């Protein structure tokens, strides 16, 4: 379900749906709510900017070092031998 919508977006959708439905039931104007202060393009631009920052570089270097090297073999108990 998170592929379709996340919790934040679902909350906004439900709030706007409820407001529209309430307005219709009460015979009021159903004009769309004002645009939010930030659009997705604003967030995307901010994210691009942040990814180029020294802080992001430090975090990226940390995790590259942390995850470098051979991956450990994960040995899990099995009920039957693996097929080859």
C-alpha positions in Angstrom: 0.0 0.0 0.0 2.9 2.4 0.5 3.7 2.1 -3.2 0.4 3.9 -3.9 0.5 6.6 -1.1 2.5 7.3 2.0 1.1 8.2 5.4 1.7 12.0 5.0 0.0 12.1 1.6 -2.9 10.0 2.7 -3.5 12.3 5.7 -3.6 15.4 3.3 -6.0 13.5 1.0 -8.3 12.5 3.8 -8.4 16.0 5.2 -9.2 17.5 1.8 -11.8 14.8 1.1 -13.5 15.4 4.5 -13.6 19.1 4.0 -15.1 18.8 0.5 -17.7 16.2 1.7 -18.7 18.3 4.7 -19.1 21.4 2.4 -21.2 19.4 0.0 -23.4 18.1 2.8 -23.9 21.6 4.2 -24.5 23.2 0.8 -21.4 25.3 1.0 -18.8 26.2 -1.6 -16.5 23.3 -2.4 -13.5 25.3 -3.7 -10.2 23.5 -3.6 -8.0 24.4 -0.6 -5.1 26.8 -1.2 -1.9 25.3 -2.5 0.5 24.2 0.1 3.4 26.5 0.9 5.9 24.0 -0.5 5.5 21.9 -3.6 7.2 18.7 -4.4 9.6 20.5 -6.8 10.7 22.7 -3.8 11.4 19.5 -1.8 13.3 18.0 -4.7 15.4 21.1 -5.2 16.2 21.1 -1.5 17.1 17.4 -1.6 19.5 18.0 -4.5 21.1 20.8 -2.7 21.5 18.8 0.5 23.1 15.9 -1.3 25.9 18.2 -2.4 26.5 19.5 1.1 29.6 18.6 3.2 27.3 16.9 5.8 25.9 14.6 3.1 29.4 13.9 1.9 30.5 12.9 5.5 27.5 10.7 5.9 28.1 9.0 2.5 31.8 8.4 3.3 30.9 7.0 6.8 28.4 4.4 5.3 30.7 3.5 2.4 33.5 2.7 5.0 31.0 0.9 7.3 29.7 -1.3 4.5 32.9 -1.8 2.6 34.5 -5.3 2.3 33.2 -8.8 2.0 29.6 -9.4 3.0 29.3 -12.1 5.6 27.7 -15.4 4.7 24.3 -15.7 6.3 23.8 -19.2 7.6 20.2 -19.8 8.5 18.8 -23.0 9.8 16.9 -24.8 7.1 14.5 -27.7 7.1 15.9 -29.2 3.9 19.2 -28.8 2.0 19.4 -26.2 -0.7 18.8 -27.3 -4.2 21.6 -26.8 -6.7 
